[in-house]
Amino acid sequence: MAKGERKKYGGFGELGPDRVLHLVERGLGRECSNLFRPLNSYINRVFEVETRAGERLIAKFYRPGRWTAAAIGDEHRFLRQLADEEIPAVAPLTLAGGKTLGEDGDLLYAIFPKCGGRSRDEFDEEGWLRLGRLLGRIHAVGSRSRAANRPVIAPGASSREQLEYLLLCPCVPEDLRGELRRTGESIFATITPLFAAVKNQRIHGDCHFSNILERPGEGFFLIDFDDMAMGPAVQDLWLLLPGTPGEAAYELELLLEGYETFHPFDRRTLALIEPLRAMRYIHYMAWCARQVEADGVTRAIDGFGDWHYWRREIDDLLDQEQRILGGGQPTGNEF
């Protein structure tokens, strides 16, 4: 595309049908119909399109500055490896030139086959076992190699970076920054030794119910590997539980039974669940703050960024620290 054409089409914030369909056609060598449907995405720009042959596709445009091409390459390699093992995760299509990541000016994009299905938020006994088997298969592949360009889920790595970002962010009230720092540092000092001997591997990183689809006759699919990371395997399990490990002991045991059919699980890492929950609090705050810095607003939560929001978040972190110190006993606040 010529320089003038890029100016005509606009950048990431102005992506429209002309540029998106042009890039899909150029990347796949297939003519598109006029179908162009923007899909919900908090961070990236995602569109459903269709080829003249009736093939439905998802065009994903990565927000500039969030991931490097190398980091996205780590994600795509993981997905291709899963596809090669016939594990139900949606891998990107190969574009002209043999790559899965397209580039146009400052835009990075990928094209995926559309994977329809329904989301479930409750599972019966067999559902927990099937879900565990899926995660065990994914982690078996994930353990075979590393992702050198992805975040590491650990107190001294990604969580510290997120806390430092928040402390410099204008959306955090000046009079609460000191307490936010002290609370975060205190939690890190408590939990860092727990991660010292933990094996990190490639994981999904954001494995919650909204990223699991069930397709009739095909079972569960795990979608949206945008937050893929290096981290402890338990990170991909605890977000699925309908309560604390004590409250959801039956579901957790079923999940692990299915998981261990395909991949060993170090049950000592269950002690990381409450520390990971505290880290998730910080991750979520930083995730929302980055949206505000990029777009002026976040659609993820009403009332984000006012003084009372930050007061509640600090109180929740203090409460979670007490849970960790108490060995994971309920305090009434769940993520």
N, C-alpha and C positions, 0 to 999 in steps of 0.2 A: 504494500500500500504506500502510495506517495505521501510526502509530508503534507501536501494540501488536503489530501483525503482524510488524514488523521485529524486535521484541524476541523474539517467539515463534520466529521462524525462525533467529535468531542472526546473527553476522557472518561475515566472510570465512573464518575458521578453522572455523566450524561449518556451512558450506554443505552442505545435504542435498537430497534429492529434492523435498521440498515447495516450497522456495523456488526452486530452479533451474527446475523444471518450470513453476511459476507465472510466472516471469519470461520464459521462452521462449514460453509461450502468450500472455502479455500483449504481448510484443514483436512476435510474428509474426502474432497473430490466428489461430493454428492449435492445435487440441487435440492434446495429446501422449498417447502410450501410457504404459505403466508402465516402459518401458525407461529405466534410469538407470545408466550405467557410468562410474565415475571413471577417468580416464586419467592416465598418469604425466606429471608436470610438476614441475620443481625449484622454480619460482618462482610460477607462477600456479595457479589451480584450473581444471581442464579436465574436461568431462564429455561423454560421448556420450549423446544422447537420440534419440527417434524420434517423429514425428507419427503421428496415427491413420491417415494415408494411406500410411504406410510410408517416409517420407522420413527418412533418417538425418542428424543434425545434430551439430555440435560447439559446445557452449556454453563460452566462455572467459571466466573472471573474473580480471581483472587485480589483482595484489597491491596493496592500498592503499599509496600513498606512493611506488611505484616510478616510474610514469609519470603525467604530468598528462593531463587530457582532451585538451589541445591536442597533446601529443606522440603520443598514440594516434591522434588525428585525422590527423596526418602519415602514420602507418603505413597507415591505412585509405584515404586518398586515393591513395597510391602503389599499393596493391593494386587499387583500383577502376580506376585508369589502366591498369594491366597487363591487367586483365580486358577493358577496352574495346578493347585492341589484340589480344585473343585470345591473350595470352601465358599459358602454363600456371603460374599462381600462384593460390592460393585466396583469393578476396576475401570480406569479410564481407557478410552479407545486410542488406538495408535493413529497419529496424524501423519500428514505428508512429511517425508523426511525421516520417518521411523521413530519419532519421539511422541511421548504422551502429553508433554507440556508445550503449548503454543505461546508464542511471543509476538506482540504487535505494539511497537513503541514501548510505553511503560506498562503495558498490560500483560499479565500472565493468565492463561486460561487453559481449561481442559474440557473435554467432551465425554460424557458418560452415557451409556444406555439407560433409559428410564426404567426404574425398578418400582413398580407399583406394589401396594400391599396395605395392610391395616396395622395400626399400632395397638398394642395391648398394654394395659397397666396392671393386670392381674394374671397370675398363672396358677394352674392346678399342679399337682405333683409331677405329672409327666412334662408339663411345660417347664418347670424349674430344671428337671433333668436334661431336657433338650437344650435349654439355654446354656447350662453348664457344659454340655458336650460341644456346643458351638464355640464357646470361649476357650475351652481347652484346645480345640483344633487350631484356633487362631493364634493362641499363645505358643503352641508347639512350633508353628512357623516363625512367629515373632522372635523366638529364642535363638534362632539359627544364625542371625547376624545382627549388627548394630545399625542404628540410625545416627550417624555422626553429626547431622545438622539439625536435629530436633531437640526440644527442651528436655531437661532431666527433671522429673518430678521428685524433688528432695528439698528439705528445708534450706539447705545452703546453696541451692541452685535456683530453680525457677521461682520458688516462693520468696526468697530474699530479693530477687530482681523485681517481683511484683510489689513487694512492700516498699522498696526504694522508689519505684515509679509513683506509687500513691503519695509518698511523702513529698515529692516534687510537683505533684499535680495541683493546679489551681483550684480544682473542684473540692479539695479537702479543706475544711475551715482551719485557719491558722491556729486557733486556740485549742484544737483537738489533735494536731499533728504530733505533739510531744507524747500524748497518751497513746496514740496509735503506734508510734515507734516503740515505746516501752512495752506495750502489750505484745506486739509482734516479736520483739527481741526476746522477751521472757518465754514465749511459746517456743521459739526456735531453740533456745538454750535447753528447754525441757525435752524436746522431741528429737533433736539432732542425733544424740547417741543411739536412738532406736533404729536409725537408718544406716548405721556404720557398716554392718555386715550384710545388708540387703542386696540381693542380686537384681539389677535393673535390666530390663529387656524391652523390646518394642511392644507397645500396647496401644489400644485404641485411644485411651486418655480421657474420653468423655462419654463413657458407656452408661447411658441412662435410657429409660424406656422410649423416649422420643426417637432414639437412634436405632431402634429395633423394629423391623417390619416383619409381619407374617404373611407369606404368600400361600394361597390355597394349593395344596399338593406338593409344596416345595419346602415348607418349614420357615424358620427364622432367617432373616438377613440382617447383618450389621452394616449400617450405613454411616456416612459422614465421618471420615477419618481425618478431618481438618485439624483436630487437636492431637493427632498422633504424637506420642512422646516415648522417651525412655523412662521406665519407672517400674515399681514393684507390681507384680501381677495382680495383687489384691485391689489395686486402684480400679481395675475394670470389673470388679465384683461388688464392692460395697455400695456403690450408687444405686444398684438394683434392689437392695434389700428394703423391705417395707418397715424398717425400724432399726434400732441398734442391734448389734450382734446378739445380745441377750434376748431382745424382744423378737428377733427373727431367726432364732437358732434352728428351727425346723427347715425353713426355706434355705438358709445358708448351708445346711448339711446336704440337702438335695442338690443345690448348685454345685457344691464341691464333689459330690458323688459323680455327677455327670462330667464335671471338669476332669477329674482324675482318671476317667476312662481313656483320655487321650494325652494328658500331660500331668506330670507331678506338680503338686502344690505344697509349698512350705507353710504349714498351718501356724507356725510361729509368727508369720507376718500378719495374722489377724489382729495382733496387738497394734498394728499401724493404722487401723481403721479410724479411730478417734483423732490421732494426729493428722491423718489425711483429710478428715472433715474440717479441722481448723485451717489447714492449708487451702482447702476449697473455698472457705470464706474469703480468704485474702485474694485468691485467684478470681473469684466472682466480682469482688469490688474493683479490682484492677481491670477486668474485662469490661465492666460497665463504664469505668472512667475513661478507658481508651476510646470507646464509642463517643463519649461526650467530647473528648478532645478532637476527634476526627470529624464529627458531624454536628456538634453542638447539642445533641440530645442522645438519650438512649431509650429505645423502645422496650427494653427488657423489664423495667420495673418503674412503677409510678412513684414519684417523689424522690427519685434518686438525686443525691447531691446536696440536699438541704441539711442544715445543722442537725436536725433530729434524726435524719437517716444515719449520719456518721456516728452519732451518740449510740443509737441502737446497735450498729455494727460493732463498735468497740465493746459494748456490754455483752454482745453475743460471743465475741472472742474471749473475753474474761470468763464468761460462763463455760465455754468450751475448754479453756485451760483447766478449770476446776474439775471438769469431767475427766480430762486426761490424768490429772494428778490423783483423782479418785479411782482410777482403774476402769474408766468407761461407764460409771454409773449415770443413769438418766438425770438430766437437769431440767427437762421440759422444752428445750429448744433444739429442733432438728433442722438440718439443711434441707 
